Every structure is written in C-alpha cells, then in structure tokens.
Amino acid sequence: MSDNVSHLRRVLKQTKTIAVVGLSPSWHRPSYFAASYMQTHGYRIIPVNPRSEQILGERCYPDLASIDQPVDMVDCFRRAEEMPALAEQAIDLGAKSFWVQLGLRSEQARAICDDAGLDFVEDRCVKIEHARLFGGLGWCGVNTGLITSRRPS
C-alpha cells in the first residue's frame, strides 16, 4: 500500500479509534503530543502501555491483545524490530490500518500488513499528517501568517 496524499487522507478520514502502542504519560514525549492532538481533533485514543493505568483520561491496556473494543488504527511508538509482531497483533485485533511513526521503517511489517489487507503507513507522524492534510498546522504555532513570502502591500 502506498502512502501518497490520497492514501493518507483516506486512512485518516476512515479512522475513528486509534490504539497508540508505546503512548507515554509524559506530556513532553512525542507519543503524548501526537495522541493528545488526535484526541483534541475528535479521535478516540486507546493507550497501550503496560506501565500505566490511565493516559489522556483513557484506560491503558498492557498490550494490543488485551483491548476489548474495536480499533481502526494501530499507531506504533516502539522500536523498528518490534513492528512485525505488532503488525500481527493489529491483524488479530481487527484493525484496518497500521501506522509506523516518523523515523521508523519495517519491510517485514509492511509485507505482513499488505498480505492481510491492512493499510500501512511508515516513517510518518500521524499528528503532522493530520495537520498537513486537514488544516491543523496553526494548532502548534505553525502557519500563523507571521512569516510569509508575500511582500507587504
């Protein structure tokens, strides 16, 4: 599956519930920031972290197999070598898409997801892509209009 703009837009539009594997309870961590942004924009976040009981006001699950509700996307903030096993667990969970965060790639996880018919996205941040495709860049102070290439009139 490709990760072109139309593919990314379709995946994000079809997603309502995101299981975030490796979601940190620390506000300054990228996983927390991305999940908080997505939650603010109407997505249901299901934290997956065995060391926490609750993150972002949601019950934490120790692993994907413990989740007892439907999940549309599995968003992974774990090491690349863990991705193939997480892809298998996402399939068992019935997820429709598997998202591997910025800086990570896994050909093996891609092949597993492709064989199972899951949408697969890698080396991209779900928060950045949502903001880019759905106009949320101003949320973080980007696209404020203060810096422009246009000459003053």
C-alpha positions, 0 to 999 in steps of 0.5 A: 500500500502506498502512502501518497496524499490520497492514501493518507487522507483516506486512512485518516478520514476512515479512522475513528479509534486509534490504539497508540502502542508505546503512548507515554504519560509524559506530556513532553514525549512525542507519543503524548503530543501526537495522541493528545492532538488526535484526541483534541481533533475528535479521535478516540485514543486507546493507550497501550502501555503496560506501565500505566493505568490511565493516559489522556483520561483513557484506560491503558491496556498492557498490550494490543491483545488485551483491548476489548473494543474495536480499533481502526488504527494501530499507531506504533511508538516502539522500536523498528524490530518490534513492528512485525509482531505488532503488525500481527497483533493489529491483524488479530485485533481487527484493525484496518490500518497500521501506522509506523511513526516518523523515523521508523521503517519495517519491510517485514511489517509492511509485507505482513500488513499488505498480505492481510489487507491492512493499510500501512503507513511508515516513517510518518507522524500521524499528528503532522499528517493530520495537520498537513492534510486537514488544516491543523498546522496553526494548532502548534504555532505553525502557519500563523501568517507571521512569516510569509513570502508575500511582500507587504502591500 
